[in-house]
Amino acid sequence: MENVVLEEFLWCQGDDRYVYIRRDYNGDIVGLNFMQGQVGLAYFKEHYGKIDRDVTHFYHAVKSSINEGCYITDINTALWMWSSYSMSKEDPITYVD
């Protein structure tokens, strides 16, 4: 059986971001990427229309803890968590040597 892939490029108005979702033939999410802000769909597709493995792995690690009832809401919740995590790595206060 051929591995059919569905790609979605979504603008999430309330979260002010574009989200790229790649699904396998079972409908399972196999890849994610995103960009905050209104950059335009063409720019987003060209520069972010590919899987970010770290974001994807993070989503799969936390998705069982998120159950907002809608897959895109769940994804956006995970992406906000990812953003907070990523920014915290830059904050020296969060590190203890």
PyMOL commands that place a pseudoatom at each C-alpha (Angstrom):
pseudoatom trace, name=CA, resn=MET, resi=1, chain=A, elem=C, hetatm=0, pos=[0.000, 0.000, 0.000]
pseudoatom trace, name=CA, resn=GLU, resi=2, chain=A, elem=C, hetatm=0, pos=[1.300, 3.441, -0.910]
pseudoatom trace, name=CA, resn=ASN, resi=3, chain=A, elem=C, hetatm=0, pos=[1.978, 5.833, 1.976]
pseudoatom trace, name=CA, resn=VAL, resi=4, chain=A, elem=C, hetatm=0, pos=[-0.366, 8.697, 1.089]
pseudoatom trace, name=CA, resn=VAL, resi=5, chain=A, elem=C, hetatm=0, pos=[0.470, 11.907, 2.931]
pseudoatom trace, name=CA, resn=LEU, resi=6, chain=A, elem=C, hetatm=0, pos=[-1.896, 14.776, 3.627]
pseudoatom trace, name=CA, resn=GLU, resi=7, chain=A, elem=C, hetatm=0, pos=[-0.348, 18.197, 4.169]
pseudoatom trace, name=CA, resn=GLU, resi=8, chain=A, elem=C, hetatm=0, pos=[-2.243, 21.025, 5.855]
pseudoatom trace, name=CA, resn=PHE, resi=9, chain=A, elem=C, hetatm=0, pos=[-1.217, 24.671, 6.004]
pseudoatom trace, name=CA, resn=LEU, resi=10, chain=A, elem=C, hetatm=0, pos=[-3.434, 26.431, 8.531]
pseudoatom trace, name=CA, resn=TRP, resi=11, chain=A, elem=C, hetatm=0, pos=[-3.673, 30.041, 9.684]
pseudoatom trace, name=CA, resn=CYS, resi=12, chain=A, elem=C, hetatm=0, pos=[-4.691, 30.133, 13.350]
pseudoatom trace, name=CA, resn=GLN, resi=13, chain=A, elem=C, hetatm=0, pos=[-6.049, 33.634, 13.896]
pseudoatom trace, name=CA, resn=GLY, resi=14, chain=A, elem=C, hetatm=0, pos=[-6.411, 33.437, 17.689]
pseudoatom trace, name=CA, resn=ASP, resi=15, chain=A, elem=C, hetatm=0, pos=[-2.868, 32.132, 18.103]
pseudoatom trace, name=CA, resn=ASP, resi=16, chain=A, elem=C, hetatm=0, pos=[-1.371, 34.432, 15.438]
pseudoatom trace, name=CA, resn=ARG, resi=17, chain=A, elem=C, hetatm=0, pos=[0.508, 31.660, 13.683]
pseudoatom trace, name=CA, resn=TYR, resi=18, chain=A, elem=C, hetatm=0, pos=[0.685, 29.427, 10.665]
pseudoatom trace, name=CA, resn=VAL, resi=19, chain=A, elem=C, hetatm=0, pos=[0.837, 25.695, 11.358]
pseudoatom trace, name=CA, resn=TYR, resi=20, chain=A, elem=C, hetatm=0, pos=[2.085, 22.976, 9.006]
pseudoatom trace, name=CA, resn=ILE, resi=21, chain=A, elem=C, hetatm=0, pos=[0.693, 19.490, 9.655]
pseudoatom trace, name=CA, resn=ARG, resi=22, chain=A, elem=C, hetatm=0, pos=[1.710, 16.332, 7.815]
pseudoatom trace, name=CA, resn=ARG, resi=23, chain=A, elem=C, hetatm=0, pos=[-0.347, 13.162, 8.236]
pseudoatom trace, name=CA, resn=ASP, resi=24, chain=A, elem=C, hetatm=0, pos=[0.245, 9.593, 7.135]
pseudoatom trace, name=CA, resn=TYR, resi=25, chain=A, elem=C, hetatm=0, pos=[-2.291, 7.431, 5.317]
pseudoatom trace, name=CA, resn=ASN, resi=26, chain=A, elem=C, hetatm=0, pos=[-3.904, 6.533, 8.672]
pseudoatom trace, name=CA, resn=GLY, resi=27, chain=A, elem=C, hetatm=0, pos=[-4.484, 10.191, 9.475]
pseudoatom trace, name=CA, resn=ASP, resi=28, chain=A, elem=C, hetatm=0, pos=[-1.854, 10.193, 12.211]
pseudoatom trace, name=CA, resn=ILE, resi=29, chain=A, elem=C, hetatm=0, pos=[0.263, 13.314, 12.615]
pseudoatom trace, name=CA, resn=VAL, resi=30, chain=A, elem=C, hetatm=0, pos=[3.810, 12.544, 11.512]
pseudoatom trace, name=CA, resn=GLY, resi=31, chain=A, elem=C, hetatm=0, pos=[5.160, 16.084, 11.291]
pseudoatom trace, name=CA, resn=LEU, resi=32, chain=A, elem=C, hetatm=0, pos=[4.592, 19.631, 12.496]
pseudoatom trace, name=CA, resn=ASN, resi=33, chain=A, elem=C, hetatm=0, pos=[6.084, 23.058, 12.024]
pseudoatom trace, name=CA, resn=PHE, resi=34, chain=A, elem=C, hetatm=0, pos=[4.902, 26.585, 12.729]
pseudoatom trace, name=CA, resn=MET, resi=35, chain=A, elem=C, hetatm=0, pos=[5.759, 30.245, 12.498]
pseudoatom trace, name=CA, resn=GLN, resi=36, chain=A, elem=C, hetatm=0, pos=[4.442, 32.962, 14.735]
pseudoatom trace, name=CA, resn=GLY, resi=37, chain=A, elem=C, hetatm=0, pos=[3.061, 36.087, 13.066]
pseudoatom trace, name=CA, resn=GLN, resi=38, chain=A, elem=C, hetatm=0, pos=[1.560, 37.048, 9.743]
pseudoatom trace, name=CA, resn=VAL, resi=39, chain=A, elem=C, hetatm=0, pos=[4.268, 36.393, 7.186]
pseudoatom trace, name=CA, resn=GLY, resi=40, chain=A, elem=C, hetatm=0, pos=[2.020, 35.309, 4.345]
pseudoatom trace, name=CA, resn=LEU, resi=41, chain=A, elem=C, hetatm=0, pos=[1.176, 31.806, 3.249]
pseudoatom trace, name=CA, resn=ALA, resi=42, chain=A, elem=C, hetatm=0, pos=[3.635, 31.698, 0.327]
pseudoatom trace, name=CA, resn=TYR, resi=43, chain=A, elem=C, hetatm=0, pos=[6.555, 32.620, 2.606]
pseudoatom trace, name=CA, resn=PHE, resi=44, chain=A, elem=C, hetatm=0, pos=[5.431, 30.122, 5.236]
pseudoatom trace, name=CA, resn=LYS, resi=45, chain=A, elem=C, hetatm=0, pos=[5.134, 27.293, 2.715]
pseudoatom trace, name=CA, resn=GLU, resi=46, chain=A, elem=C, hetatm=0, pos=[8.562, 28.023, 1.239]
pseudoatom trace, name=CA, resn=HIS, resi=47, chain=A, elem=C, hetatm=0, pos=[10.460, 28.378, 4.529]
pseudoatom trace, name=CA, resn=TYR, resi=48, chain=A, elem=C, hetatm=0, pos=[8.433, 26.318, 7.016]
pseudoatom trace, name=CA, resn=GLY, resi=49, chain=A, elem=C, hetatm=0, pos=[6.611, 23.796, 4.828]
pseudoatom trace, name=CA, resn=LYS, resi=50, chain=A, elem=C, hetatm=0, pos=[8.732, 20.986, 6.192]
pseudoatom trace, name=CA, resn=ILE, resi=51, chain=A, elem=C, hetatm=0, pos=[8.789, 18.914, 9.358]
pseudoatom trace, name=CA, resn=ASP, resi=52, chain=A, elem=C, hetatm=0, pos=[10.526, 20.297, 12.431]
pseudoatom trace, name=CA, resn=ARG, resi=53, chain=A, elem=C, hetatm=0, pos=[11.514, 17.056, 14.145]
pseudoatom trace, name=CA, resn=ASP, resi=54, chain=A, elem=C, hetatm=0, pos=[12.030, 18.646, 17.583]
pseudoatom trace, name=CA, resn=VAL, resi=55, chain=A, elem=C, hetatm=0, pos=[8.584, 20.279, 17.557]
pseudoatom trace, name=CA, resn=THR, resi=56, chain=A, elem=C, hetatm=0, pos=[7.026, 17.035, 16.295]
pseudoatom trace, name=CA, resn=HIS, resi=57, chain=A, elem=C, hetatm=0, pos=[8.701, 14.929, 18.992]
pseudoatom trace, name=CA, resn=PHE, resi=58, chain=A, elem=C, hetatm=0, pos=[7.651, 17.441, 21.656]
pseudoatom trace, name=CA, resn=TYR, resi=59, chain=A, elem=C, hetatm=0, pos=[4.038, 17.351, 20.452]
pseudoatom trace, name=CA, resn=HIS, resi=60, chain=A, elem=C, hetatm=0, pos=[3.941, 13.565, 20.606]
pseudoatom trace, name=CA, resn=ALA, resi=61, chain=A, elem=C, hetatm=0, pos=[5.473, 13.622, 24.100]
pseudoatom trace, name=CA, resn=VAL, resi=62, chain=A, elem=C, hetatm=0, pos=[2.832, 15.990, 25.526]
pseudoatom trace, name=CA, resn=LYS, resi=63, chain=A, elem=C, hetatm=0, pos=[-0.280, 15.248, 23.454]
pseudoatom trace, name=CA, resn=SER, resi=64, chain=A, elem=C, hetatm=0, pos=[-1.652, 12.670, 25.895]
pseudoatom trace, name=CA, resn=SER, resi=65, chain=A, elem=C, hetatm=0, pos=[-1.650, 15.399, 28.571]
pseudoatom trace, name=CA, resn=ILE, resi=66, chain=A, elem=C, hetatm=0, pos=[-3.683, 17.747, 26.372]
pseudoatom trace, name=CA, resn=ASN, resi=67, chain=A, elem=C, hetatm=0, pos=[-7.317, 17.103, 25.595]
pseudoatom trace, name=CA, resn=GLU, resi=68, chain=A, elem=C, hetatm=0, pos=[-9.006, 20.317, 24.545]
pseudoatom trace, name=CA, resn=GLY, resi=69, chain=A, elem=C, hetatm=0, pos=[-11.361, 18.431, 22.240]
pseudoatom trace, name=CA, resn=CYS, resi=70, chain=A, elem=C, hetatm=0, pos=[-10.159, 19.714, 18.865]
pseudoatom trace, name=CA, resn=TYR, resi=71, chain=A, elem=C, hetatm=0, pos=[-6.956, 18.571, 17.192]
pseudoatom trace, name=CA, resn=ILE, resi=72, chain=A, elem=C, hetatm=0, pos=[-5.849, 22.061, 16.117]
pseudoatom trace, name=CA, resn=THR, resi=73, chain=A, elem=C, hetatm=0, pos=[-6.504, 23.429, 19.607]
pseudoatom trace, name=CA, resn=ASP, resi=74, chain=A, elem=C, hetatm=0, pos=[-4.448, 20.575, 21.045]
pseudoatom trace, name=CA, resn=ILE, resi=75, chain=A, elem=C, hetatm=0, pos=[-1.648, 21.287, 18.582]
pseudoatom trace, name=CA, resn=ASN, resi=76, chain=A, elem=C, hetatm=0, pos=[-1.678, 25.009, 19.392]
pseudoatom trace, name=CA, resn=THR, resi=77, chain=A, elem=C, hetatm=0, pos=[-1.601, 24.271, 23.127]
pseudoatom trace, name=CA, resn=ALA, resi=78, chain=A, elem=C, hetatm=0, pos=[1.453, 22.077, 22.559]
pseudoatom trace, name=CA, resn=LEU, resi=79, chain=A, elem=C, hetatm=0, pos=[3.061, 24.791, 20.422]
pseudoatom trace, name=CA, resn=TRP, resi=80, chain=A, elem=C, hetatm=0, pos=[2.552, 27.366, 23.199]
pseudoatom trace, name=CA, resn=MET, resi=81, chain=A, elem=C, hetatm=0, pos=[4.164, 24.895, 25.599]
pseudoatom trace, name=CA, resn=TRP, resi=82, chain=A, elem=C, hetatm=0, pos=[7.034, 24.404, 23.138]
pseudoatom trace, name=CA, resn=SER, resi=83, chain=A, elem=C, hetatm=0, pos=[7.514, 28.173, 22.824]
pseudoatom trace, name=CA, resn=SER, resi=84, chain=A, elem=C, hetatm=0, pos=[7.599, 28.597, 26.599]
pseudoatom trace, name=CA, resn=TYR, resi=85, chain=A, elem=C, hetatm=0, pos=[10.069, 25.738, 26.910]
pseudoatom trace, name=CA, resn=SER, resi=86, chain=A, elem=C, hetatm=0, pos=[12.284, 27.114, 24.139]
pseudoatom trace, name=CA, resn=MET, resi=87, chain=A, elem=C, hetatm=0, pos=[12.329, 30.612, 25.648]
pseudoatom trace, name=CA, resn=SER, resi=88, chain=A, elem=C, hetatm=0, pos=[13.078, 29.256, 29.128]
pseudoatom trace, name=CA, resn=LYS, resi=89, chain=A, elem=C, hetatm=0, pos=[16.308, 27.717, 27.821]
pseudoatom trace, name=CA, resn=GLU, resi=90, chain=A, elem=C, hetatm=0, pos=[17.518, 31.257, 27.117]
pseudoatom trace, name=CA, resn=ASP, resi=91, chain=A, elem=C, hetatm=0, pos=[16.708, 32.477, 30.642]
pseudoatom trace, name=CA, resn=PRO, resi=92, chain=A, elem=C, hetatm=0, pos=[19.742, 32.065, 32.938]
pseudoatom trace, name=CA, resn=ILE, resi=93, chain=A, elem=C, hetatm=0, pos=[17.474, 32.209, 36.002]
pseudoatom trace, name=CA, resn=THR, resi=94, chain=A, elem=C, hetatm=0, pos=[16.015, 28.804, 35.160]
pseudoatom trace, name=CA, resn=TYR, resi=95, chain=A, elem=C, hetatm=0, pos=[19.408, 27.078, 35.253]
pseudoatom trace, name=CA, resn=VAL, resi=96, chain=A, elem=C, hetatm=0, pos=[21.028, 25.748, 38.377]
pseudoatom trace, name=CA, resn=ASP, resi=97, chain=A, elem=C, hetatm=0, pos=[24.657, 24.755, 38.136]
for i in range(1, 97): cmd.bond("trace and resi %d" % i, "trace and resi %d" % (i + 1))
show_as sticks, trace
zoom trace
